[in-house]
Amino acid sequence: VKDGSWTVLQLVEALGSCLENTDLRLRGRGIQLLSQVLLQCYSLLQEKEVLHLVLFYENRLQDHHLVIPSVLQGLRALSMCEVLSPGLAVSVLKAIFQEVHVQSLLQLDRHTVYSIITNFMGTREEELKGLGADFTFGFIQVMDGEKDPRNLLVAFQIVHDLITKNYALGPFVEELFEVTSCYFPIDFTPPPNDPHGIQREDLILSLRAVLASTPQFAEFLLPLLIEKMDSDLQSAKLDSLQTLTACCAIYGQKELQEFLPSLWSSLRREVFQTASEKVEAECLAALHALSACLSRSVLSSDTEDLLDSFLSSILQDCRHHLCEPDMKLVWPSAKLLQAAAGASLRAYHRVTRSVLPLLLEQYTKHPQSSQRRTILEMLLGFLELQQKWGHVEEDESTLLSLRAPVCSVVFSALTDPSVQLQLVGIRTLTVLGSLQGFLSPSDLELVVDHLIRLALHEEDSQSSEAAMEAAGSLAPIYPKVFSGRMVPRLEEELQSGWEEESSRDHCSLRQRCLQALAAVSIHTSIVRETIPVLLQHLRKVQKGNAAHDRQ
């Protein structure tokens, strides 16, 4: 057949007695041989030949169950033919749906059926869509009860394509959900030395792609996810949380509305109670995704602002824990609030309007350095979220109205005896400086003064190094202030170091001055100021060394 000396129809005629033989074994071998030839020669077939072969094979689907595997192989070959006449793909699938009980076949033969469906979906999409919801229903029957992971990967891909390529699901949305969600969460463990190389993660991701592919599944899927979040199995929790996060990308508030109280309750409980960092991280990601999803909804005068009511629930359950910096729920509460607030500017304004004044008040109420450090770290977490948007908007920002108390808190941390509190203060200062338009000119001068003091005179090297690093971050943003205020002060300190006795303290001070000059020398206008200072210092060092050598 390959070299053209025989046509496929001639082969069929030659095999005629075998193909029609009453002996089951002989008939089966005849069909098997024909199918094996077709699998190698399907691209050589003429349209008329394909038509005759399809009719023959469809008829054979009613044959003895032992013959069916070879018949399916033949149909798989024909499903790859480019010259398939319009209508034949639909005809083949209808025949399979009607005549073959797929789940009673062996794994390989079931895989063949999935391959035929996949081939037709790839090349005859519009024809199959002409079947309407009957195609979806037929496939549900084919897949129902599938257990082999190799077949499930293909079946999940087919369901995903049914949904994303807009095949008609008709009244079978729930049935399609049931036939796939029954595998959730995946608990497959590949056997040792598995030759097929299918990993549990492959199945998890493939199923998740199906479950999170349409908002039509929401009413069935969300109760399932809430149930599995409460499971004792960590793997089930993680899978549920990751699936919820994936769903939020395509859901709107309509799908979520009914389930928001239960979802929040489950997420809160997990974050408050879990000992697992993984579970906590996935809960926070899911909460962030929920908040982002609600933020995308367009507000109209006659609909409830679901984002506002959702954030109100979170604030109600978490805000009061921020007043207890020594208690175990303070950080879980702060993380939940930050996860929700970071989803959008609207969410951020809603949360910080309530939380920032509270944190500033708590800082003043708690005099202990360790408590203040916790409170300032929480404040820092919210300020870092503002960096996402890069600027402070006059009309909406709570932050601008709190400029004075925020700066006061940070400056008090920089003068605290506790090095740990100083370090958080320096980090907070760097973030405030990165927010365009936040620090006033007088605040900036104070910032530079504090950084000079910490960099040069703070005994603890950690604080000194952190201050230099902060100066290096802020200098390119405010080159005028740093070249006009910091460089002259550093020059002055270098000079005075020479005039005093060259004790160890002064050597250390000079060293710090040079490190600070190096740290801020990362903007052209500042470098113009620092180079002369460094050259002058080098000349003094050379003179001093020369005098020392003469002595």
Residue pairs with C-beta under 8 A, 6 or more apart in sequence:
1 7
1 8
1 11
1 37
1 41
1 44
2 40
2 41
2 44
7 49
8 37
8 38
8 41
8 44
8 45
8 49
8 53
9 49
9 52
11 34
11 37
12 19
12 34
12 52
12 53
12 56
15 30
15 33
15 34
18 26
18 27
18 29
18 30
18 33
19 27
19 30
19 31
19 34
19 56
20 27
21 27
21 30
24 64
24 66
24 67
27 63
27 67
28 64
28 66
28 67
28 70
31 60
31 67
31 70
31 71
31 74
32 70
32 73
34 74
35 70
35 71
35 73
35 74
35 77
36 73
38 45
38 53
38 73
38 74
38 77
38 78
39 73
39 76
39 77
42 77
42 78
42 80
42 81
43 80
43 81
43 82
45 53
45 81
45 83
46 83
47 83
47 84
47 85
50 78
50 81
50 83
50 84
50 85
50 88
51 85
51 88
53 74
53 78
54 75
54 78
54 84
54 88
54 91
54 92
57 71
57 74
57 75
57 78
57 92
58 91
58 92
58 95
60 67
60 71
60 74
61 68
61 71
61 95
61 96
61 99
61 100
62 99
63 71
65 104
68 100
68 105
68 109
69 105
69 106
69 108
69 109
69 112
72 96
72 100
72 109
72 112
72 113
72 116
73 112
75 92
75 96
75 116
76 112
76 115
76 116
76 119
78 84
78 92
79 89
79 92
79 115
79 116
79 119
79 120
80 119
82 123
84 123
84 124
86 127
87 127
89 120
89 123
89 124
89 127
89 128
90 124
90 127
90 128
90 130
90 131
92 116
92 120
93 116
93 117
93 120
93 128
93 131
93 135
93 138
94 131
94 138
96 102
96 113
96 116
96 138
96 142
97 138
97 141
97 142
100 113
102 110
102 113
102 141
102 142
103 110
103 142
103 144
103 145
103 146
105 113
107 148
107 150
107 151
110 146
110 148
110 151
111 148
111 150
111 151
111 154
113 142
114 142
114 151
114 154
114 155
114 158
115 154
117 139
117 142
117 158
118 154
118 157
118 158
120 127
120 128
121 128
121 158
121 161
121 165
125 165
128 135
128 167
129 135
129 166
129 167
129 168
131 138
132 168
132 170
133 168
133 169
133 170
133 171
133 172
135 167
135 168
136 162
136 167
136 168
136 169
136 170
136 172
136 176
137 170
137 172
137 175
139 158
139 159
139 162
140 172
140 175
140 176
140 179
143 155
143 158
143 159
143 179
143 180
144 179
146 152
146 155
149 188
149 190
149 196
149 198
149 203
150 196
150 198
152 183
152 203
152 206
152 207
153 198
153 202
153 203
153 206
156 180
156 203
156 206
156 207
156 209
156 210
157 206
159 176
159 179
159 180
159 210
160 206
160 209
160 210
160 213
161 167
162 169
162 176
163 169
163 176
163 210
163 213
163 214
164 213
169 176
169 216
173 216
173 217
174 220
177 217
177 220
177 221
178 220
180 207
180 210
180 211
181 211
181 217
181 220
181 221
181 224
183 203
183 207
184 207
184 211
184 224
184 228
184 239
184 243
185 204
185 228
185 231
185 233
185 235
185 236
185 239
185 240
186 200
186 203
186 204
186 207
186 239
187 235
188 200
188 203
189 200
190 196
190 198
190 199
190 200
204 239
208 239
208 242
208 243
208 246
211 217
211 221
211 243
211 246
211 247
212 243
212 246
212 247
212 249
212 250
213 250
214 250
215 250
215 251
215 252
215 254
215 255
218 247
218 251
218 255
218 256
219 255
219 258
221 243
221 247
222 244
222 247
222 255
222 256
222 259
222 263
223 259
225 240
225 243
225 244
225 247
226 240
226 259
226 262
226 263
226 266
228 236
228 237
228 239
228 240
229 237
229 240
229 241
229 266
229 267
229 270
230 266
231 237
231 240
234 276
234 278
234 279
237 270
237 279
237 282
238 278
238 279
238 282
241 279
241 282
241 283
241 285
241 286
242 282
242 285
242 286
244 263
244 286
244 289
244 290
245 282
245 285
245 286
245 289
248 256
248 286
248 289
248 290
248 292
248 293
249 289
249 293
251 293
252 293
252 296
252 297
253 293
253 294
253 297
253 306
253 307
256 263
256 290
256 293
256 294
256 306
257 306
260 290
260 306
260 310
260 313
261 313
263 286
263 290
264 287
264 290
264 310
264 313
264 314
264 317
267 283
267 286
267 287
267 336
268 314
268 317
268 318
268 336
270 279
270 280
270 283
271 280
271 283
271 284
271 332
271 335
271 336
272 329
272 332
274 280
274 283
280 332
280 335
284 335
284 336
284 339
285 339
287 314
287 336
287 339
287 340
288 339
288 340
288 342
288 343
289 343
290 310
290 340
290 343
291 307
291 310
291 311
291 339
291 340
291 341
291 342
291 343
291 344
291 347
292 343
292 344
292 347
294 306
294 307
294 310
295 307
295 343
295 344
295 346
295 347
296 344
297 306
297 307
299 305
307 346
307 347
307 350
308 350
310 340
311 340
311 347
311 350
311 351
314 336
314 337
314 340
314 351
315 337
315 351
315 354
315 355
317 333
318 333
318 334
318 336
318 337
319 333
319 337
319 354
319 355
319 358
321 327
321 329
321 330
321 332
321 333
322 330
322 333
322 334
322 337
322 355
322 358
322 359
322 362
322 375
322 378
323 358
323 362
324 330
325 362
325 366
325 371
325 374
325 375
326 371
326 374
330 374
330 378
331 374
331 378
334 378
334 381
335 381
337 351
337 355
337 382
338 381
338 382
338 385
340 347
340 351
341 347
341 348
341 350
341 351
341 352
341 355
341 382
341 385
342 348
342 385
342 388
345 389
345 393
345 396
348 385
348 386
348 389
349 396
349 397
349 398
351 382
352 382
352 386
352 398
352 399
353 398
355 382
356 379
356 382
356 398
356 399
356 402
356 406
357 398
357 402
359 375
359 378
359 379
359 382
360 379
360 402
360 405
360 406
360 409
362 375
363 372
363 375
363 376
363 379
363 409
364 409
366 372
366 375
369 416
369 417
369 418
369 420
369 421
370 418
370 420
372 413
372 416
372 421
373 418
373 420
373 421
373 424
376 409
376 410
376 413
376 421
376 424
376 425
376 428
377 424
379 406
379 409
379 428
380 424
380 427
380 428
380 431
383 399
383 428
383 431
383 432
383 435
384 431
386 392
386 399
386 431
386 435
387 431
387 434
387 435
390 435
390 436
391 435
391 436
391 437
392 399
392 400
392 435
392 436
392 437
392 438
394 400
399 406
399 435
399 438
400 438
403 438
403 440
403 443
406 432
407 432
407 439
407 443
407 446
410 425
410 428
410 429
410 432
411 425
411 446
411 450
413 421
413 422
413 424
413 425
413 428
414 422
414 425
414 426
414 429
414 450
414 454
415 450
416 422
416 425
419 460
419 462
419 463
422 454
422 458
422 460
422 463
422 466
423 462
423 463
423 466
426 454
426 463
426 466
426 467
426 470
427 466
427 470
429 447
429 450
429 451
429 470
429 474
430 470
430 473
430 474
432 438
432 439
433 439
433 444
433 447
433 470
433 473
433 474
433 477
433 478
434 473
434 474
434 477
439 447
441 481
444 478
444 481
445 481
445 485
447 474
448 471
448 481
448 482
448 485
448 486
449 485
450 467
451 467
451 468
451 470
451 471
451 474
451 486
452 486
452 489
452 490
452 516
454 463
454 464
454 466
454 467
455 464
455 467
455 468
455 471
455 512
455 515
455 516
455 519
456 464
456 490
456 493
456 509
456 512
456 513
456 516
458 464
458 467
464 512
468 515
468 516
468 519
469 519
471 482
471 486
471 516
471 519
471 520
472 519
472 520
472 522
474 482
475 482
475 486
475 519
475 520
475 522
475 523
475 526
476 522
476 523
479 523
479 524
479 525
479 526
480 525
482 520
482 523
482 526
483 523
483 525
483 526
483 528
483 529
486 516
486 520
487 517
487 520
487 526
487 529
487 530
487 533
490 513
490 516
490 517
490 533
491 533
493 509
493 513
494 510
494 513
494 514
494 533
494 537
497 506
497 509
497 510
497 513
498 540
498 544
500 506
514 534
514 537
517 530
517 533
517 534
520 526
520 530
521 527
521 530
